[in-house]
Amino acid sequence: MQRPGVVHCWTYEPFRQVVVATGRKRLIMASMTNDVCIVFPAISAVEDGFEVQVVVDASGSPTKDADNAAIMRMRDRGVTITSAYQMIAELVTDWASTEGSAIQHIMFEETLMHLVRA
């Protein structure tokens, strides 16, 4: 859904209505930046009764201080802060499953292999 320049997507009623219409109360969120794009909608969703996890390493901020400020602000307002690999592990639950094995392979090929070779 394309928004018409609205920074705080939770205040853009068509977006919020689509999320609410799913009937789900647990949200996993990420965005372009932590310090502008996700901090406000994540906090607002918590205030509206959603359980929100923000995958902070799927986003970023222009500076480390800006990132830290956003993370602290979200955490202080009830947002669960997580990382991509934590979220993947939570969703997979079993690396020995067919899905878990496939995801583990992708994680190694796309990320971990490059870190080992560095």
Rosetta silent file (secondary structure, phi, psi, omega in degrees, C-alpha in Angstrom):
SEQUENCE: MQRPGVVHCWTYEPFRQVVVATGRKRLIMASMTNDVCIVFPAISAVEDGFEVQVVVDASGSPTKDADNAAIMRMRDRGVTITSAYQMIAELVTDWASTEGSAIQHIMFEETLMHLVRA
SCORE:     score description
SCORE:     0.000 S_00000001
   1 L     0.000  123.703  179.104    0.000    0.000    0.000 S_00000001
   2 L   -88.135  128.550  178.320    1.501    3.308   -1.033 S_00000001
   3 L   -98.283  147.641 -179.165    1.044    6.135    1.461 S_00000001
   4 L   -83.197   60.054  175.197    0.874    9.772    0.362 S_00000001
   5 L    79.088   10.347 -179.549    3.955   10.957    2.273 S_00000001
   6 L   -76.052  121.841 -179.112    2.610   10.190    5.746 S_00000001
   7 L   -70.663  -48.167 -175.924    5.564    9.598    8.077 S_00000001
   8 L   -92.744   90.523 -171.214    3.588    7.930   10.874 S_00000001
   9 H   -59.807  -26.090 -179.588    1.833    5.135    8.963 S_00000001
  10 H   -67.262  -23.694  177.676   -0.373    4.186   11.933 S_00000001
  11 H   -85.892   -6.962  175.800   -2.113    7.563   11.611 S_00000001
  12 L   -87.395  102.797 -169.125   -2.858    6.845    7.942 S_00000001
  13 H   -54.324  -41.843  177.753   -6.284    5.278    8.337 S_00000001
  14 H   -59.068  -38.677  178.045   -6.256    3.027    5.223 S_00000001
  15 H   -65.486  -51.738 -178.552   -3.005    1.415    6.445 S_00000001
  16 H   -57.931  -42.116 -179.979   -4.224    0.993   10.015 S_00000001
  17 H   -62.243  -38.840  178.309   -7.543   -0.480    8.800 S_00000001
  18 H   -63.340  -43.759  178.889   -5.746   -3.091    6.698 S_00000001
  19 H   -63.702  -49.036 -179.297   -3.685   -4.188    9.707 S_00000001
  20 H   -60.323  -38.820 -177.812   -6.722   -4.280   12.013 S_00000001
  21 H   -64.201  -19.647  178.030   -8.739   -6.213    9.396 S_00000001
  22 L   -67.310  -22.967 -178.327   -6.271   -9.115    9.572 S_00000001
  23 L    78.422    0.392 -179.456   -7.639   -9.887   13.030 S_00000001
  24 L   -87.837  145.658 -179.536   -4.148  -10.574   14.301 S_00000001
  25 L  -111.027   -3.107  177.287   -2.933   -9.024   17.538 S_00000001
  26 E  -112.248  123.959 -178.541    0.768   -9.859   17.160 S_00000001
  27 E  -118.745  140.171  169.790    2.774   -7.745   14.731 S_00000001
  28 E  -110.684  122.553 -173.914    6.325   -8.083   13.456 S_00000001
  29 E  -125.730  148.506  171.404    7.497   -4.724   12.176 S_00000001
  30 L  -154.463  169.078 -176.610   10.517   -3.281   10.373 S_00000001
  31 L  -160.255 -170.106  175.295   11.029   -0.251    8.185 S_00000001
  32 L   -67.719  -48.980 -178.995   13.549    1.919    6.382 S_00000001
  33 E  -132.420  146.621  176.612   14.701    3.615    9.592 S_00000001
  34 H   -76.908  -37.364 -171.254   14.233    2.897   13.268 S_00000001
  35 H   -78.918  -14.979  178.618   14.435    6.513   14.396 S_00000001
  36 H  -125.915  -55.899 -168.920   11.680    7.882   12.130 S_00000001
  37 H   -73.399  -32.970 -173.558    9.740    5.236   10.206 S_00000001
  38 H  -108.510  -27.522 -174.813    9.106    2.550   12.831 S_00000001
  39 H   -57.104  -45.825 -176.146    9.296    4.181   16.260 S_00000001
  40 H   -71.805  -49.742  178.791    5.944    5.972   15.996 S_00000001
  41 H   -65.808  -33.584  178.810    3.770    3.227   14.457 S_00000001
  42 H   -64.057  -46.454  178.484    5.244    0.562   16.742 S_00000001
  43 H   -63.964  -43.980  179.655    4.433    2.575   19.860 S_00000001
  44 H   -62.615  -39.433  178.418    0.961    3.470   18.551 S_00000001
  45 H   -63.831  -40.764  175.789    0.192   -0.169   17.755 S_00000001
  46 H   -60.909  -44.625  179.207    1.134   -1.148   21.325 S_00000001
  47 H   -61.178  -27.897  178.125   -1.122    1.627   22.619 S_00000001
  48 L   -88.410    8.156  173.988   -3.926    0.140   20.488 S_00000001
  49 L    95.993    7.706  177.918   -3.483   -3.262   22.156 S_00000001
  50 L   -86.832  150.227  169.141   -1.176   -5.034   19.724 S_00000001
  51 E   -91.879  118.415 -171.406    1.833   -7.091   20.758 S_00000001
  52 E  -119.077  130.139  170.590    4.629   -5.625   18.648 S_00000001
  53 E  -115.447  127.624  177.067    8.089   -6.950   17.856 S_00000001
  54 E  -107.218  124.949  178.914   10.422   -4.667   15.936 S_00000001
  55 E   -86.900   92.920 -169.053   13.279   -6.319   14.046 S_00000001
  56 H   -70.128  -27.094  179.248   15.829   -3.569   14.630 S_00000001
  57 H   -86.754    2.649  171.415   18.621   -4.934   12.456 S_00000001
  58 H   -87.701   -9.170  178.861   16.248   -5.059    9.474 S_00000001
  59 L  -127.017 -171.399  176.952   16.226   -1.274    9.648 S_00000001
  60 E  -163.788 -175.344  176.186   18.736    1.332   10.634 S_00000001
  61 L  -143.523  160.959 -178.203   19.192    4.968   11.459 S_00000001
  62 L   -59.935  -30.024  179.617   21.611    7.602   10.205 S_00000001
  63 L  -134.887  158.905  176.918   23.611    7.417   13.432 S_00000001
  64 H   -62.182  -40.207  178.571   24.171    4.915   16.237 S_00000001
  65 H   -62.195  -41.949  178.589   22.816    7.461   18.741 S_00000001
  66 H   -63.991  -41.396  177.995   19.621    7.892   16.715 S_00000001
  67 H   -63.006  -48.390  179.939   19.216    4.122   16.512 S_00000001
  68 H   -61.075  -42.033  179.243   19.799    3.680   20.243 S_00000001
  69 H   -61.334  -43.456  179.326   17.351    6.477   21.106 S_00000001
  70 H   -64.857  -44.144 -179.878   14.636    4.885   18.970 S_00000001
  71 H   -62.251  -45.684  178.781   15.252    1.432   20.409 S_00000001
  72 H   -63.009  -42.683 -179.026   15.150    2.719   23.992 S_00000001
  73 H   -62.552  -44.820  178.863   12.009    4.741   23.314 S_00000001
  74 H   -64.470  -46.892 -178.718   10.203    1.755   21.795 S_00000001
  75 H   -59.869  -42.317 -179.826   11.328   -0.627   24.534 S_00000001
  76 H   -64.155  -21.906 -178.761   10.226    1.819   27.226 S_00000001
  77 L  -102.095   11.435  172.588    6.757    1.941   25.656 S_00000001
  78 L    99.099    6.349  176.503    6.267   -1.847   25.524 S_00000001
  79 L   -81.746  134.473  175.181    7.642   -2.785   22.113 S_00000001
  80 E   -82.593  126.311  179.699    9.641   -6.008   22.074 S_00000001
  81 E   -95.864  130.813 -179.340   13.023   -5.442   20.423 S_00000001
  82 E  -142.561  173.190  176.934   14.413   -8.350   18.432 S_00000001
  83 L  -115.460  167.458 -178.536   16.890   -9.141   15.665 S_00000001
  84 H   -58.769  -47.586 -178.227   16.352  -10.894   12.360 S_00000001
  85 H   -68.997  -34.422  174.654   17.982  -14.143   13.479 S_00000001
  86 H   -62.454  -43.860 -179.441   16.119  -14.118   16.802 S_00000001
  87 H   -64.361  -43.622  178.486   12.860  -13.658   14.906 S_00000001
  88 H   -60.420  -46.680 -179.829   13.708  -16.425   12.440 S_00000001
  89 H   -62.507  -39.614  178.598   14.581  -18.825   15.259 S_00000001
  90 H   -64.313  -38.708 -179.260   11.370  -17.956   17.098 S_00000001
  91 H   -76.251  -36.575 -177.251    9.268  -18.613   14.005 S_00000001
  92 H   -74.749  -47.572 -179.392   11.091  -21.802   12.929 S_00000001
  93 L    65.592  -20.506 -177.505   11.325  -23.416   16.417 S_00000001
  94 L  -147.765  106.183 -179.701   13.033  -26.545   15.022 S_00000001
  95 L   -66.799  -21.039 -178.540   16.163  -26.445   12.855 S_00000001
  96 L   -81.588  -11.643  178.073   15.752  -30.184   12.128 S_00000001
  97 L   -70.817  164.798  178.088   12.400  -29.654   10.397 S_00000001
  98 H   -57.825  -46.495 -179.944   12.262  -29.379    6.611 S_00000001
  99 H   -66.002  -43.865 -179.475   11.563  -25.640    6.858 S_00000001
 100 H   -61.256  -42.491  178.982   14.193  -25.132    9.563 S_00000001
 101 H   -64.016  -43.599  179.353   16.851  -26.909    7.543 S_00000001
 102 H   -63.953  -42.984 -179.727   16.047  -24.870    4.416 S_00000001
 103 H   -67.254  -40.355  177.670   16.133  -21.598    6.361 S_00000001
 104 H   -59.153  -41.841  178.267   19.395  -22.561    8.062 S_00000001
 105 H   -61.682  -46.335  178.820   20.923  -23.169    4.635 S_00000001
 106 H   -61.918  -44.000 -179.976   19.740  -19.766    3.384 S_00000001
 107 H   -60.196  -42.936  179.926   21.055  -18.050    6.520 S_00000001
 108 H   -66.535  -48.988 -176.918   24.464  -19.646    6.070 S_00000001
 109 H   -63.864  -40.877 -173.002   24.696  -18.973    2.330 S_00000001
 110 H   -85.416  -27.660 -171.857   23.447  -15.386    2.476 S_00000001
 111 H  -130.817  -61.787 -170.695   25.074  -14.130    5.671 S_00000001
 112 H   -63.045  -38.438 -179.855   27.163  -16.365    7.885 S_00000001
 113 H   -58.694  -39.679 -179.472   29.390  -17.695    5.099 S_00000001
 114 H   -68.396  -32.617  178.367   30.437  -14.130    4.258 S_00000001
 115 H   -72.929  -36.985  179.743   31.303  -13.428    7.881 S_00000001
 116 H   -67.000  -38.761 -177.777   33.407  -16.602    8.165 S_00000001
 117 H   -77.609  -15.830 -175.926   35.356  -15.716    5.015 S_00000001
 118 L   -67.586    0.000    0.000   35.966  -12.123    6.120 S_00000001
